């Protein structure tokens, strides 16, 4: 059972930056074999894919965060990161990291929550104008 713990959330003014971290443990297979992703959910909104990163380090962002957010992973430390720059009030949400061992076709579903088996509890990000 993979256990994911997010950290790094907080309150920031528009234009500011935050870096989220997601520490993974309890995995059956090597952490580097998991595809990882960040999702977010604002109140009364559906969960939205923010970015995902493949086993080989290839990554893809949602259009809403392109040029502002960067996903990365440190396989030696089993940590996933999300660097968020130029934050906007509409980025306010609970941010979750997610993992899956089945990475087949991830390009097509990487930003879709249904394909991920493991989830963290989330970390709140609030951006004020």
N, C-alpha and C positions, 0 to 999 in steps of 0.2 A: 504494500500500500504506500503510494507516494504521498508524502506530507509536504505541503507548500505553505510558507509563511511570508506574507508581504510586509514591507516596511517602507518608510520614507515619505508617506503622505503628510499633508499638512495644509495650512492656509497660506496663500501667497497672493500678491496683487497681480493684476493683469500685466503681462510682459515679463513676469518673473520665471524662474526655473525651479524644477524639482527633479530629483532622481529617485525613482522607486527601485526597490530590490525585492527579489523573491528567492528565498532560500529553500532548497529542496533536500529532502531526506527520506529514508525508508524505501527507496526505489529498489525494484527487483533486478533491473538491468542497469547498465552504466548510464548515468545521467545524460551523457552526450548522445545517447540513442533516442532521446525523447525530443519530439517537436514541442516547442514552448510558445506561449502567446500571452498577450495582455488583452483583457477586456475591460469595459467600464459600463456602469449602469447608473444613470441619474434617476432620481425619484420619479415614479410613474412612467418611466421609459423602458424600452426593451434593452437587454444587454447587447452591447455593441463591440465588435472586434476592433481593436486599436492597431495591433501589430503582431506578427508571428515571426519566428525564426526557426529555420530548419536545422537538421543535424550538421550540415556542412557550413552553417553560418549564414546562408542566404536568408534574406529577410524581406518582408513586405509590410507596408503600412497602409492603413485606411486613408482614403483621400482627405478626410477631415484633419489629419495630423501630419500629412506629408510636408517635409521641409522643417518641421518643428520637433517631432519626436523621433528618437532613435532607440531601437531595441538591440540588445546585445546579450551575450552569455559568457560566463566564465566556467568552462567545464571542469577546470581543476578545483574550483571552489564550490561547484554546484549552485551557482547563483545566476539568476536572470535579472537583467536591468531594463529600466525604461527611463531614458533621459528625456525630460520634457522641457522644452524651451519656448519662449514667446507664448506663454500660457494665456488663455482667454477665459472669460467667465463661462462660456459654453463647455469648457473642459471639466467643469465641476461635476464630480461623480465619485462613486466607489469604484476603485480599480482592483481588478482580480488578475492573478496569474493562473495559467492553466497548462496542463501537460497531457500528452498522449504518446503512446509508443508506436501507434500505427500512423506512419507519416505518408503512406501511399496517397498520391494525388493531392498533397497538402496545398499546392498552388490554388486548387479550385475551392477548397473548403477551409483554408487556414484561418480565416476571420469569422468562421461560423462556430458558435459555441457548442453545438450538438456533438461535434466530433471529439471533444476533449473529455477525458475520463477523470482527471484529477484537478481539483480546484482549491485555491486558498480561501481564507476568510475575508480578504479584502483590506484595502487601506484607503481612507477617505482623502480626496483632493478637493480643496475649495479655492476657487479663484475669484477674487473680488475686483470689481471695476474701479 
